[in-house]
Amino acid sequence: QVQLKESGPGLVQPSQTLSLTCTVSGFSLTSYNVHWVRQPPGKGLEWMGRMRYNGDTSYNSALKSRLSISRDTSKNQVFLKMNSLQTDDTGTYYCTMLWFAYWGQGTLVTVSS
Amino acid sequence: DVVMTQTPPSLSVAIGQSVSISCKSSQSLVHSDGKTYLNWLLQNPGQSPKRLIYQVSNLGSGVPDRFSGTGSEKDFTLKISRVEAEDLGVYHCVQATHVPYTFGAGTKLELK
């Protein structure tokens, strides 16, 4: 069945770069889009960007200058990299696919020194 | 970017009661392919979101038919008939017609 799982460091220092991995199973990255969505503690959801099935990417305009999404189809992984992290980047980061039908369990990222 | 205005921000309900949540978009959500990509999600406390409704009115897999979605263009509604305890949490609307995709601010459904 379809599964997504996020992984990455729980703690990142301010101004550093966040690197997250979404490992998927049960479907091919060359057939479906994968999105990244984040949620600050106690707040709403924010779409960050997507890796399309054909390798194209789209980004939230508010994050575009700091954000990069890539993939390794041989490993069934989608990567998120975001630089210049600040405290308001703290939150839970999710990967999701198929028009939000499937979600990972999320990974909490805390930006703090 | 499309702004999604979701109301009310919170609802206090009794089990068995029916409720509605509204989501209005700043632009039409009709895609050039003719479909309207408006989804409703439920996030139970401490959980990842779960999709309830896709393309305005289509029930997600395994979602009880107590949930229904209606609307068109810029005005959408989620209705929950006969609320059950498992329905408590935060409801989110999200549009996937225009990039960047955008979410409503959420509606917290609580027990009265």
gemmi code that builds the backbone of each chain (N, CA, C; Angstrom):
import gemmi

chains = {
    "A": [
        ("GLN", (0.843, -1.199, 0.000), (0.000, 0.000, 0.000), (0.881, 1.253, 0.000)),
        ("VAL", (0.263, 2.379, -0.279), (0.989, 3.655, -0.346), (1.446, 4.080, 1.051)),
        ("GLN", (2.717, 4.415, 1.143), (3.256, 4.936, 2.402), (4.241, 6.047, 2.100)),
        ("LEU", (4.270, 7.038, 2.965), (5.245, 8.117, 2.899), (5.813, 8.294, 4.309)),
        ("LYS", (7.102, 8.555, 4.374), (7.732, 8.744, 5.680), (8.789, 9.829, 5.587)),
        ("GLU", (8.639, 10.844, 6.426), (9.581, 11.942, 6.475), (10.685, 11.631, 7.475)),
        ("SER", (11.874, 12.110, 7.172), (12.989, 11.958, 8.101), (13.900, 13.168, 7.986)),
        ("GLY", (14.598, 13.440, 9.084), (15.508, 14.575, 9.095), (15.865, 14.947, 10.510)),
        ("PRO", (16.679, 15.966, 10.674), (17.120, 16.370, 12.004), (15.989, 17.028, 12.769)),
        ("GLY", (15.851, 16.779, 14.018), (14.795, 17.405, 14.806), (15.133, 18.837, 15.191)),
        ("LEU", (16.413, 19.129, 15.200), (16.865, 20.443, 15.654), (17.817, 21.048, 14.630)),
        ("VAL", (17.544, 22.296, 14.278), (18.398, 23.014, 13.336), (18.721, 24.378, 13.944)),
        ("GLN", (19.935, 24.807, 13.776), (20.314, 26.112, 14.331), (19.861, 27.233, 13.389)),
        ("PRO", (19.544, 28.381, 13.947), (19.173, 29.529, 13.104), (20.257, 29.821, 12.084)),
        ("SER", (19.815, 30.198, 10.912), (20.621, 30.535, 9.734), (21.159, 29.305, 8.999)),
        ("GLN", (20.960, 28.122, 9.576), (21.450, 26.907, 8.925), (20.445, 26.388, 7.897)),
        ("THR", (20.826, 25.290, 7.250), (20.014, 24.692, 6.201), (19.305, 23.442, 6.705)),
        ("LEU", (18.033, 23.343, 6.387), (17.233, 22.166, 6.727), (17.253, 21.194, 5.554)),
        ("SER", (17.513, 19.922, 5.861), (17.428, 18.873, 4.839), (16.502, 17.779, 5.324)),
        ("LEU", (15.447, 17.535, 4.569), (14.474, 16.499, 4.900), (14.354, 15.517, 3.743)),
        ("THR", (14.007, 14.282, 4.087), (13.795, 13.247, 3.085), (12.403, 12.662, 3.259)),
        ("CYS", (11.710, 12.461, 2.158), (10.432, 11.766, 2.150), (10.653, 10.461, 1.386)),
        ("THR", (10.564, 9.345, 2.090), (10.743, 8.038, 1.464), (9.371, 7.430, 1.219)),
        ("VAL", (9.127, 7.054, -0.019), (7.797, 6.575, -0.392), (7.842, 5.111, -0.791)),
        ("SER", (6.689, 4.463, -0.681), (6.546, 3.087, -1.146), (5.120, 2.878, -1.624)),
        ("GLY", (4.949, 1.893, -2.479), (3.610, 1.580, -2.977), (3.217, 2.339, -4.230)),
        ("PHE", (4.100, 3.215, -4.704), (3.829, 3.919, -5.951), (5.148, 4.425, -6.518)),
        ("SER", (5.111, 4.851, -7.758), (6.316, 5.342, -8.422), (6.337, 6.856, -8.449)),
        ("LEU", (7.493, 7.423, -8.138), (7.652, 8.879, -8.203), (7.543, 9.399, -9.633)),
        ("THR", (7.670, 8.528, -10.599), (7.551, 8.945, -11.998), (6.097, 8.906, -12.475)),
        ("SER", (5.191, 8.555, -11.548), (3.772, 8.515, -11.900), (2.933, 9.519, -11.119)),
        ("TYR", (3.408, 9.953, -9.966), (2.619, 10.829, -9.099), (3.449, 11.983, -8.557)),
        ("ASN", (2.761, 13.091, -8.280), (3.397, 14.245, -7.667), (3.512, 14.038, -6.162)),
        ("VAL", (4.549, 14.592, -5.578), (4.713, 14.599, -4.124), (4.880, 16.049, -3.667)),
        ("HIS", (4.168, 16.390, -2.607), (4.155, 17.754, -2.095), (4.759, 17.790, -0.699)),
        ("TRP", (5.277, 18.953, -0.346), (5.693, 19.227, 1.027), (4.749, 20.276, 1.619)),
        ("VAL", (4.289, 20.003, 2.834), (3.384, 20.892, 3.566), (3.931, 21.027, 4.983)),
        ("ARG", (3.884, 22.213, 5.552), (4.362, 22.370, 6.918), (3.303, 23.019, 7.791)),
        ("GLN", (3.508, 22.872, 9.111), (2.528, 23.378, 10.069), (3.243, 23.868, 11.324)),
        ("PRO", (3.311, 25.178, 11.535), (3.864, 25.693, 12.793), (3.019, 25.204, 13.963)),
        ("PRO", (3.602, 25.102, 15.141), (2.854, 24.609, 16.296), (1.579, 25.403, 16.539)),
        ("GLY", (0.452, 24.705, 16.605), (-0.819, 25.352, 16.899), (-1.388, 26.199, 15.782)),
        ("LYS", (-0.792, 26.109, 14.589), (-1.255, 26.951, 13.485), (-1.732, 26.108, 12.303)),
        ("GLY", (-2.022, 26.768, 11.209), (-2.567, 26.104, 10.041), (-1.507, 25.492, 9.144)),
        ("LEU", (-1.975, 24.920, 8.052), (-1.104, 24.231, 7.097), (-0.631, 25.190, 6.010)),
        ("GLU", (0.597, 24.984, 5.547), (1.171, 25.806, 4.480), (1.781, 24.894, 3.429)),
        ("TRP", (1.339, 25.052, 2.196), (1.928, 24.308, 1.077), (3.274, 24.920, 0.746)),
        ("MET", (4.304, 24.084, 0.681), (5.647, 24.584, 0.426), (6.047, 24.431, -1.037)),
        ("GLY", (5.718, 23.295, -1.606), (6.111, 23.060, -2.988), (5.866, 21.618, -3.378)),
        ("ARG", (6.183, 21.302, -4.622), (5.928, 19.955, -5.106), (6.997, 19.492, -6.084)),
        ("MET", (7.158, 18.178, -6.133), (7.956, 17.510, -7.155), (6.951, 16.789, -8.047)),
        ("ARG", (6.876, 17.197, -9.282), (5.947, 16.562, -10.192), (6.501, 15.228, -10.679)),
        ("TYR", (5.617, 14.410, -11.248), (5.977, 13.068, -11.713), (7.059, 13.142, -12.793)),
        ("ASN", (7.070, 14.247, -13.537), (8.016, 14.382, -14.655), (9.318, 15.077, -14.248)),
        ("GLY", (9.451, 15.359, -12.950), (10.680, 15.970, -12.466), (10.614, 17.484, -12.328)),
        ("ASP", (9.545, 18.100, -12.799), (9.389, 19.543, -12.629), (9.065, 19.871, -11.177)),
        ("THR", (9.395, 21.092, -10.789), (9.095, 21.524, -9.427), (8.311, 22.838, -9.444)),
        ("SER", (7.527, 23.049, -8.377), (6.826, 24.309, -8.157), (6.986, 24.653, -6.694)),
        ("TYR", (7.052, 25.963, -6.404), (7.297, 26.393, -5.036), (6.325, 27.475, -4.598)),
        ("ASN", (6.105, 27.515, -3.281), (5.399, 28.631, -2.672), (6.251, 29.882, -2.900)),
        ("SER", (5.622, 30.909, -3.428), (6.376, 32.117, -3.765), (7.053, 32.740, -2.542)),
        ("ALA", (6.442, 32.547, -1.357), (7.009, 33.129, -0.143), (8.296, 32.428, 0.281)),
        ("LEU", (8.493, 31.197, -0.213), (9.658, 30.404, 0.215), (10.641, 30.165, -0.917)),
        ("LYS", (10.265, 30.555, -2.112), (10.986, 30.157, -3.315), (12.484, 30.452, -3.270)),
        ("SER", (12.842, 31.591, -2.676), (14.258, 31.982, -2.671), (15.096, 31.099, -1.745)),
        ("ARG", (14.450, 30.370, -0.839), (15.188, 29.570, 0.151), (15.020, 28.069, -0.051)),
        ("LEU", (14.123, 27.677, -0.929), (13.665, 26.292, -0.971), (14.098, 25.569, -2.233)),
        ("SER", (14.437, 24.298, -2.073), (14.756, 23.446, -3.211), (14.190, 22.048, -2.956)),
        ("ILE", (13.507, 21.506, -3.951), (12.967, 20.144, -3.865), (13.582, 19.325, -4.988)),
        ("SER", (14.049, 18.154, -4.650), (14.668, 17.270, -5.642), (14.244, 15.835, -5.343)),
        ("ARG", (14.744, 14.879, -6.137), (14.342, 13.489, -5.899), (15.412, 12.531, -6.396)),
        ("ASP", (15.322, 11.303, -5.907), (16.117, 10.189, -6.400), (15.115, 9.067, -6.659)),
        ("THR", (14.752, 8.873, -7.898), (13.720, 7.885, -8.210), (14.186, 6.461, -7.918)),
        ("SER", (15.483, 6.222, -8.005), (15.991, 4.874, -7.750), (15.852, 4.480, -6.287)),
        ("LYS", (15.811, 5.494, -5.424), (15.669, 5.242, -3.983), (14.260, 5.576, -3.490)),
        ("ASN", (13.382, 5.984, -4.395), (12.011, 6.361, -4.012), (12.010, 7.459, -2.943)),
        ("GLN", (12.823, 8.462, -3.153), (12.955, 9.527, -2.177), (12.797, 10.910, -2.820)),
        ("VAL", (12.137, 11.776, -2.064), (12.021, 13.180, -2.438), (12.678, 13.986, -1.326)),
        ("PHE", (13.440, 15.001, -1.721), (14.227, 15.766, -0.755), (13.740, 17.214, -0.705)),
        ("LEU", (13.814, 17.766, 0.489), (13.551, 19.188, 0.687), (14.783, 19.803, 1.318)),
        ("LYS", (15.210, 20.905, 0.748), (16.295, 21.688, 1.351), (15.833, 23.133, 1.446)),
        ("MET", (15.974, 23.689, 2.631), (15.612, 25.079, 2.830), (16.699, 25.763, 3.650)),
        ("ASN", (17.189, 26.881, 3.130), (18.305, 27.546, 3.811), (17.835, 28.738, 4.631)),
        ("SER", (18.785, 29.322, 5.342), (18.536, 30.527, 6.157), (17.359, 30.352, 7.106)),
        ("LEU", (17.367, 29.243, 7.824), (16.241, 28.964, 8.714), (16.157, 29.953, 9.866)),
        ("GLN", (14.933, 30.304, 10.236), (14.665, 31.166, 11.376), (13.684, 30.459, 12.316)),
        ("THR", (13.486, 31.052, 13.478), (12.642, 30.393, 14.490), (11.218, 30.153, 13.990)),
        ("ASP", (10.738, 31.034, 13.105), (9.363, 30.823, 12.629), (9.263, 29.724, 11.569)),
        ("ASP", (10.374, 29.072, 11.262), (10.342, 27.869, 10.424), (10.119, 26.615, 11.272)),
        ("THR", (10.054, 26.787, 12.578), (9.757, 25.657, 13.467), (8.367, 25.116, 13.177)),
        ("GLY", (8.261, 23.802, 13.128), (6.966, 23.194, 12.888), (7.095, 21.753, 12.453)),
        ("THR", (5.955, 21.164, 12.122), (5.918, 19.804, 11.600), (5.878, 19.863, 10.079)),
        ("TYR", (6.744, 19.083, 9.474), (6.863, 19.055, 8.024), (6.330, 17.708, 7.517)),
        ("TYR", (5.412, 17.787, 6.549), (4.783, 16.601, 5.988), (5.082, 16.492, 4.492)),
        ("CYS", (5.151, 15.256, 4.018), (5.033, 15.021, 2.581), (3.687, 14.341, 2.326)),
        ("THR", (3.124, 14.633, 1.168), (1.784, 14.148, 0.849), (1.664, 13.951, -0.652)),
        ("MET", (0.718, 13.120, -1.090), (0.554, 12.889, -2.519), (-0.897, 12.573, -2.863)),
        ("LEU", (-1.138, 12.485, -4.164), (-2.452, 12.152, -4.718), (-3.537, 13.068, -4.194)),
        ("TRP", (-3.355, 14.341, -4.441), (-4.373, 15.322, -4.047), (-4.682, 15.210, -2.557)),
        ("PHE", (-3.603, 15.066, -1.744), (-3.675, 15.045, -0.293), (-4.355, 13.791, 0.263)),
        ("ALA", (-4.453, 12.739, -0.539), (-5.080, 11.502, -0.069), (-4.179, 10.731, 0.885)),
        ("TYR", (-2.872, 10.878, 0.695), (-1.916, 10.143, 1.532), (-0.914, 11.106, 2.139)),
        ("TRP", (-0.618, 10.884, 3.426), (0.299, 11.749, 4.170), (1.297, 10.904, 4.938)),
        ("GLY", (2.480, 11.461, 5.134), (3.408, 10.873, 6.077), (2.987, 11.230, 7.493)),
        ("GLN", (3.729, 10.708, 8.461), (3.390, 10.991, 9.858), (3.894, 12.357, 10.296)),
        ("GLY", (4.722, 12.968, 9.456), (5.265, 14.283, 9.781), (6.539, 14.177, 10.601)),
        ("THR", (7.390, 15.183, 10.464), (8.601, 15.258, 11.263), (8.691, 16.658, 11.862)),
        ("LEU", (8.907, 16.718, 13.162), (8.983, 18.003, 13.849), (10.378, 18.580, 13.711)),
        ("VAL", (10.430, 19.803, 13.248), (11.696, 20.519, 13.107), (11.664, 21.725, 14.041)),
        ("THR", (12.633, 21.814, 14.906), (12.751, 22.961, 15.811), (13.981, 23.755, 15.425)),
        ("VAL", (13.766, 25.050, 15.213), (14.892, 25.930, 14.883), (15.270, 26.693, 16.154)),
        ("SER", (16.416, 26.380, 16.679), (16.837, 26.980, 17.944), (18.335, 26.813, 18.112)),
        ("SER", (18.916, 27.774, 18.802), (20.349, 27.677, 19.094), (20.572, 26.962, 20.420)),
    ],
    "B": [
        ("ASP", (-1.506, 35.052, -5.145), (-1.898, 33.769, -4.601), (-3.388, 33.786, -4.235)),
        ("VAL", (-4.034, 32.638, -4.338), (-5.445, 32.527, -3.976), (-5.578, 32.526, -2.459)),
        ("VAL", (-6.445, 33.398, -1.962), (-6.699, 33.456, -0.521), (-7.953, 32.627, -0.222)),
        ("MET", (-7.822, 31.737, 0.740), (-8.950, 30.896, 1.155), (-9.455, 31.390, 2.507)),
        ("THR", (-10.683, 31.864, 2.537), (-11.259, 32.393, 3.776), (-12.215, 31.355, 4.341)),
        ("GLN", (-11.829, 30.794, 5.465), (-12.581, 29.695, 6.061), (-13.265, 30.176, 7.339)),
        ("THR", (-14.563, 29.879, 7.452), (-15.331, 30.273, 8.645), (-16.292, 29.165, 9.049)),
        ("PRO", (-16.600, 29.092, 10.362), (-16.042, 29.902, 11.437), (-14.681, 29.346, 11.868)),
        ("PRO", (-13.928, 30.064, 12.649), (-12.652, 29.549, 13.147), (-12.820, 28.420, 14.154)),
        ("SER", (-13.959, 28.399, 14.829), (-14.216, 27.308, 15.761), (-15.716, 27.053, 15.861)),
        ("LEU", (-16.040, 25.824, 16.245), (-17.430, 25.405, 16.404), (-17.519, 24.516, 17.630)),
        ("SER", (-18.544, 24.752, 18.435), (-18.796, 23.917, 19.592), (-20.087, 23.159, 19.340)),
        ("VAL", (-20.004, 21.825, 19.334), (-21.164, 21.037, 18.932), (-21.430, 19.915, 19.913)),
        ("ALA", (-22.656, 19.458, 19.891), (-23.042, 18.275, 20.652), (-23.034, 17.074, 19.715)),
        ("ILE", (-22.730, 15.917, 20.268), (-22.763, 14.695, 19.464), (-24.162, 14.530, 18.879)),
        ("GLY", (-24.220, 14.235, 17.602), (-25.507, 14.056, 16.934), (-25.992, 15.297, 16.205)),
        ("GLN", (-25.348, 16.426, 16.502), (-25.729, 17.681, 15.848), (-25.136, 17.731, 14.446)),
        ("SER", (-25.712, 18.555, 13.579), (-25.174, 18.774, 12.237), (-24.528, 20.152, 12.178)),
        ("VAL", (-23.437, 20.258, 11.427), (-22.727, 21.537, 11.325), (-22.259, 21.758, 9.895)),
        ("SER", (-21.994, 23.025, 9.579), (-21.458, 23.381, 8.268), (-20.272, 24.311, 8.429)),
        ("ILE", (-19.301, 24.151, 7.542), (-18.110, 24.993, 7.504), (-17.998, 25.584, 6.111)),
        ("SER", (-17.679, 26.860, 6.051), (-17.613, 27.564, 4.773), (-16.174, 27.848, 4.379)),
        ("CYS", (-15.928, 27.816, 3.094), (-14.623, 28.190, 2.551), (-14.856, 29.002, 1.277)),
        ("LYS", (-14.354, 30.223, 1.260), (-14.514, 31.077, 0.084), (-13.135, 31.432, -0.467)),
        ("SER", (-13.028, 31.385, -1.778), (-11.744, 31.668, -2.409), (-11.768, 33.034, -3.082)),
        ("SER", (-10.589, 33.630, -3.210), (-10.482, 34.966, -3.805), (-10.558, 34.913, -5.331)),
        ("GLN", (-10.419, 33.708, -5.893), (-10.534, 33.522, -7.339), (-11.340, 32.260, -7.601)),
        ("SER", (-11.891, 32.165, -8.789), (-12.574, 30.929, -9.161), (-11.605, 29.752, -9.090)),
        ("LEU", (-12.107, 28.632, -8.588), (-11.269, 27.428, -8.490), (-11.530, 26.446, -9.625)),
        ("VAL", (-12.192, 26.907, -10.664), (-12.402, 26.046, -11.837), (-11.106, 26.017, -12.643)),
        ("HIS", (-10.536, 24.856, -12.798), (-9.286, 24.674, -13.534), (-9.561, 24.731, -15.037)),
        ("SER", (-8.510, 24.944, -15.799), (-8.661, 24.956, -17.255), (-9.126, 23.604, -17.800)),
        ("ASP", (-8.964, 22.541, -16.999), (-9.450, 21.231, -17.435), (-10.927, 21.026, -17.094)),
        ("GLY", (-11.539, 22.053, -16.501), (-12.965, 22.004, -16.183), (-13.284, 21.492, -14.787)),
        ("LYS", (-12.284, 20.931, -14.112), (-12.505, 20.413, -12.769), (-12.222, 21.494, -11.723)),
        ("THR", (-12.787, 21.297, -10.550), (-12.605, 22.234, -9.448), (-11.882, 21.496, -8.324)),
        ("TYR", (-10.639, 21.918, -8.063), (-9.795, 21.175, -7.135), (-9.853, 21.792, -5.742)),
        ("LEU", (-10.987, 21.560, -5.092), (-11.189, 22.019, -3.731), (-11.362, 20.783, -2.848)),
        ("ASN", (-10.508, 20.698, -1.835), (-10.490, 19.545, -0.955), (-10.779, 19.952, 0.480)),
        ("TRP", (-11.296, 19.017, 1.238), (-11.480, 19.199, 2.680), (-10.694, 18.114, 3.421)),
        ("LEU", (-9.984, 18.548, 4.454), (-9.180, 17.643, 5.268), (-9.630, 17.741, 6.720)),
        ("LEU", (-9.441, 16.656, 7.463), (-9.651, 16.664, 8.908), (-8.352, 16.270, 9.582)),
        ("GLN", (-7.961, 17.062, 10.564), (-6.772, 16.741, 11.345), (-7.184, 16.496, 12.792)),
        ("ASN", (-7.236, 15.228, 13.172), (-7.506, 14.888, 14.567), (-6.295, 15.279, 15.403)),
        ("PRO", (-6.501, 15.539, 16.695), (-5.396, 15.993, 17.557), (-4.188, 15.074, 17.491)),
        ("GLY", (-3.030, 15.666, 17.223), (-1.777, 14.919, 17.188), (-1.575, 14.044, 15.976)),
        ("GLN", (-2.466, 14.154, 14.994), (-2.400, 13.285, 13.809), (-2.077, 14.071, 12.551)),
        ("SER", (-1.692, 13.341, 11.512), (-1.558, 13.956, 10.193), (-2.954, 14.226, 9.642)),
        ("PRO", (-3.065, 15.198, 8.751), (-4.373, 15.428, 8.122), (-4.850, 14.196, 7.370)),
        ("LYS", (-6.174, 14.111, 7.243), (-6.802, 13.033, 6.479), (-7.758, 13.689, 5.483)),
        ("ARG", (-7.704, 13.247, 4.239), (-8.591, 13.845, 3.244), (-10.002, 13.285, 3.370)),
        ("LEU", (-10.964, 14.180, 3.445), (-12.371, 13.797, 3.514), (-13.051, 13.889, 2.147)),
        ("ILE", (-12.846, 15.027, 1.491), (-13.556, 15.358, 0.254), (-12.544, 15.863, -0.769)),
        ("TYR", (-12.684, 15.434, -2.021), (-11.870, 15.974, -3.089), (-12.763, 16.445, -4.233)),
        ("GLN", (-12.244, 17.393, -5.000), (-13.006, 17.992, -6.116), (-14.432, 18.347, -5.675)),
        ("VAL", (-14.485, 19.106, -4.593), (-15.705, 19.738, -4.063), (-16.623, 18.768, -3.338)),
        ("SER", (-16.942, 17.645, -3.974), (-18.047, 16.836, -3.442), (-17.793, 15.336, -3.440)),
        ("ASN", (-16.609, 14.903, -3.825), (-16.318, 13.466, -3.872), (-15.762, 12.972, -2.541)),
        ("LEU", (-16.413, 11.942, -2.016), (-16.008, 11.400, -0.711), (-14.709, 10.611, -0.857)),
        ("GLY", (-13.761, 10.862, 0.036), (-12.532, 10.103, 0.029), (-12.772, 8.664, 0.440)),
        ("SER", (-11.771, 7.824, 0.187), (-11.889, 6.401, 0.500), (-12.103, 6.181, 1.987)),
        ("GLY", (-13.149, 5.420, 2.327), (-13.409, 5.089, 3.722), (-14.052, 6.186, 4.534)),
        ("VAL", (-14.390, 7.302, 3.903), (-14.990, 8.425, 4.633), (-16.501, 8.205, 4.754)),
        ("PRO", (-17.036, 8.305, 5.958), (-18.490, 8.080, 6.125), (-19.309, 9.109, 5.361)),
        ("ASP", (-20.511, 8.664, 4.964), (-21.349, 9.571, 4.159), (-22.059, 10.619, 5.010)),
        ("ARG", (-21.694, 10.714, 6.277), (-22.143, 11.840, 7.100), (-21.486, 13.134, 6.625)),
        ("PHE", (-20.391, 12.981, 5.905), (-19.681, 14.140, 5.364), (-20.145, 14.398, 3.928)),
        ("SER", (-20.357, 15.670, 3.629), (-20.716, 16.023, 2.255), (-20.144, 17.393, 1.918)),
        ("GLY", (-19.800, 17.558, 0.661), (-19.248, 18.821, 0.197), (-20.061, 19.367, -0.958)),
        ("THR", (-20.278, 20.673, -0.928), (-20.999, 21.332, -2.007), (-20.297, 22.623, -2.372)),
        ("GLY", (-20.720, 23.209, -3.467), (-20.199, 24.509, -3.859), (-19.732, 24.557, -5.289)),
        ("SER", (-19.321, 25.747, -5.686), (-18.816, 25.960, -7.044), (-18.094, 27.288, -7.110)),
        ("GLU", (-17.264, 27.426, -8.128), (-16.533, 28.678, -8.402), (-15.692, 29.139, -7.201)),
        ("LYS", (-16.296, 29.925, -6.322), (-15.541, 30.551, -5.231), (-16.145, 30.289, -3.854)),
        ("ASP", (-17.202, 29.502, -3.784), (-17.953, 29.370, -2.541), (-18.225, 27.890, -2.261)),
        ("PHE", (-17.688, 27.398, -1.139), (-17.754, 25.966, -0.862), (-18.150, 25.712, 0.594)),
        ("THR", (-18.811, 24.565, 0.804), (-19.296, 24.230, 2.131), (-19.066, 22.757, 2.417)),
        ("LEU", (-18.606, 22.488, 3.630), (-18.527, 21.117, 4.136), (-19.626, 20.962, 5.181)),
        ("LYS", (-20.417, 19.926, 5.043), (-21.462, 19.656, 6.025), (-21.189, 18.321, 6.693)),
        ("ILE", (-21.348, 18.319, 8.002), (-21.235, 17.078, 8.764), (-22.593, 16.825, 9.410)),
        ("SER", (-23.215, 15.757, 9.016), (-24.503, 15.386, 9.601), (-24.241, 14.445, 10.771)),
        ("ARG", (-24.926, 14.687, 11.877), (-24.833, 13.765, 13.026), (-23.382, 13.583, 13.463)),
        ("VAL", (-22.811, 14.653, 14.001), (-21.411, 14.642, 14.444), (-21.171, 13.503, 15.436)),
        ("GLU", (-20.046, 12.819, 15.237), (-19.616, 11.790, 16.180), (-18.311, 12.237, 16.835)),
        ("ALA", (-17.950, 11.563, 17.921), (-16.764, 11.972, 18.689), (-15.507, 11.941, 17.831)),
        ("GLU", (-15.410, 10.998, 16.909), (-14.218, 10.880, 16.069), (-14.096, 12.025, 15.058)),
        ("ASP", (-15.121, 12.857, 14.941), (-15.095, 13.979, 13.993), (-14.439, 15.214, 14.598)),
        ("LEU", (-14.116, 15.172, 15.867), (-13.548, 16.349, 16.518), (-12.107, 16.558, 16.067)),
        ("GLY", (-11.755, 17.815, 15.855), (-10.419, 18.141, 15.375), (-10.483, 19.423, 14.568)),
        ("VAL", (-9.487, 19.617, 13.707), (-9.430, 20.822, 12.886), (-9.688, 20.466, 11.424)),
        ("TYR", (-10.623, 21.197, 10.826), (-10.964, 21.001, 9.425), (-10.250, 22.064, 8.589)),
        ("HIS", (-9.680, 21.631, 7.476), (-8.966, 22.534, 6.582), (-9.541, 22.416, 5.177)),
        ("CYS", (-9.773, 23.540, 4.528), (-10.016, 23.492, 3.089), (-8.700, 23.821, 2.389)),
        ("VAL", (-8.501, 23.275, 1.208), (-7.289, 23.541, 0.435), (-7.641, 23.520, -1.044)),
        ("GLN", (-7.151, 24.546, -1.753), (-7.372, 24.586, -3.189), (-6.118, 24.102, -3.902)),
        ("ALA", (-6.327, 23.273, -4.908), (-5.212, 22.729, -5.698), (-5.438, 23.017, -7.177)),
        ("THR", (-6.157, 24.098, -7.439), (-6.355, 24.536, -8.832), (-5.209, 25.420, -9.286)),
        ("HIS", (-4.821, 26.350, -8.420), (-3.811, 27.350, -8.767), (-2.554, 27.114, -7.930)),
        ("VAL", (-1.402, 27.212, -8.570), (-0.133, 27.132, -7.848), (0.299, 28.556, -7.476)),
        ("PRO", (0.658, 28.808, -6.209), (0.796, 27.840, -5.127), (-0.548, 27.393, -4.556)),
        ("TYR", (-0.642, 26.131, -4.166), (-1.824, 25.660, -3.471), (-1.932, 26.436, -2.168)),
        ("THR", (-3.154, 26.667, -1.704), (-3.338, 27.428, -0.483), (-4.436, 26.813, 0.379)),
        ("PHE", (-4.230, 26.954, 1.692), (-5.133, 26.395, 2.689), (-5.951, 27.503, 3.342)),
        ("GLY", (-7.132, 27.128, 3.820), (-7.847, 27.991, 4.738), (-7.163, 27.947, 6.101)),
        ("ALA", (-7.574, 28.844, 6.985), (-6.929, 28.952, 8.305), (-7.354, 27.840, 9.260)),
        ("GLY", (-8.394, 27.077, 8.891), (-8.819, 25.958, 9.715), (-10.028, 26.282, 10.568)),
        ("THR", (-10.819, 25.255, 10.863), (-11.964, 25.364, 11.762), (-11.837, 24.272, 12.809)),
        ("LYS", (-11.788, 24.673, 14.062), (-11.648, 23.703, 15.145), (-13.029, 23.280, 15.625)),
        ("LEU", (-13.315, 21.993, 15.513), (-14.591, 21.446, 15.956), (-14.394, 20.830, 17.336)),
        ("GLU", (-15.140, 21.359, 18.315), (-15.003, 20.906, 19.696), (-16.348, 20.438, 20.224)),
        ("LEU", (-16.286, 19.671, 21.324), (-17.496, 19.208, 21.973), (-18.094, 20.281, 22.855)),
        ("LYS", (-19.404, 20.418, 22.780), (-20.098, 21.378, 23.637), (-20.218, 20.790, 25.028)),
    ],
}
model = gemmi.Model(1)
for chain_id, residues in chains.items():
    chain = gemmi.Chain(chain_id)
    for i, (resn, *xyz) in enumerate(residues, 1):
        res = gemmi.Residue()
        res.name, res.seqid = resn, gemmi.SeqId(i, " ")
        for name, pos in zip(("N", "CA", "C"), xyz):
            atom = gemmi.Atom()
            atom.name, atom.element = name, gemmi.Element(name[0])
            atom.pos, atom.b_iso = gemmi.Position(*pos), 0.0
            res.add_atom(atom)
        chain.add_residue(res)
    model.add_chain(chain)
structure = gemmi.Structure()
structure.add_model(model)
structure.setup_entities()
